[in-house]
Amino acid sequence: MAPERIDRLRPLTDQKCADAKDHCGPLGATRLQAWRKVVVPAALPWILSTLRLNVGFALIGAVVGEYISSQEGLGYLVYYSGVLYDLNGVWAGIIALMVVALLMDRGVTEIDRRLRW
């Protein structure tokens, strides 16, 4: 998680962003206005790309955790069906995971679309 947090702060330390924040003061902007109009829009693409990556990693972690040590869930369904050589069960679990991944990606895409200024 630490690399993502550092990566989110990258635009805030960028020289262009710092110059833009410095130019907001003489134009009469308060610190809050400079933060809202300059810093947040500059950091938003980094935050959203990090969110997109972390959603995928979270899904992978959940499925692997279910696969290894759970008695229920999609990962367990795929594992147990594989042990029983039930290919229909394996494919059903994989397709269900694919649908979940697509829905999560759509959710992040919708958040991205709504937050673009």
N, C-alpha and C positions, 0 to 999 in steps of 0.2 A: 504494500500500500504506500510505502514511503516514496518510491519513484513517481507515482501518480500525483502525490501531494506536491512534490518539488516541481513537477511539470506544470501543475496548475498555477504555481506562483511565477512561472517564467515570464508571462506577458507583463506582470506587474513590475518587474525589474527591467524590462526592455527600455532602451534609451528613448525610443519614439514615444512610448507611453509616458515616460517621465517628462519628456519635453512637452507633450500635450497637456499633462497635468499642470506643469509650471505656467503654461500660457493661459490656463483657465482663470487664474487669480486676477490678473490685470483686466480680464474681460468682465469681472464682477461675479464670478461663480464662487459659491461657497465650497467648502471641502466636500460636503455631501453631494452637491451637484456635480462636482468634478469626478467624484467616485462613481456616481450613477451614470454620467454621460460619457466618461472616458475610460475609466478602469474596468468596469464591469463588461462593457461591450468588447473591450480588447481581450479580456480573459475568457469570454463566453465560448469561443470555438475550442479552446484548450479544455475547458471544463466538460463540454459536451462530448468531445472525442474520448476523454478519459472515462466518462460515464458509459459510453458505448463499449469500450474495452472491458470495463469492470463488470458490466452486466453479463457479458459472455463468460468471463472468468468465474463469476458467482454461479452461473448455471453449471459449468463444468465441475466446479467444486462440489455442488450439491449432488450431482449425479454420481460422481466418483465416491462420495461419502455413502450414498445409498447403496451403491454397488458393493462396497467393501463391508459395511457393518450395519445394515438396516434389515428390517423384516417387512418393510413396505416402501412403496415409492416406485418411480419409473426405473431408476437404476436397478433396484431389486428385481423388478419385473423382467428386465433384460437379462440379468444374471441368472435368475431362477429358470427362465424359459430356455436359456442356453444350456444349463445343466441338464434339463429334461429333453434337449434336442427338439424343442417346440419352436420351429422357425416362424410360425405365425405370431407367436407371442413376442419373439425377439423383434420382428419387423413392426408389430403394433407398438411396442415400447419405443423403438427408434423413430417411428413416424410421429408418435405423441411428443417426443422430445424435440423433434424438428418443428412441430407446430408451436410448442412453448417458446422455442428460440425465436421463431419468426414473430410471434406476438410480442415478445420482449423487445425485439429490434424495432417493431412498429411503434411500440410505446416510446422508445428513445427518439425515434424519428419524429414522432408527434411533438414531444417535448422540444426538440430542436426546432421544428417548424414554428411553434408558438413563441419561442423565445428569441427568434431572429428579429432584430429591430430594423 
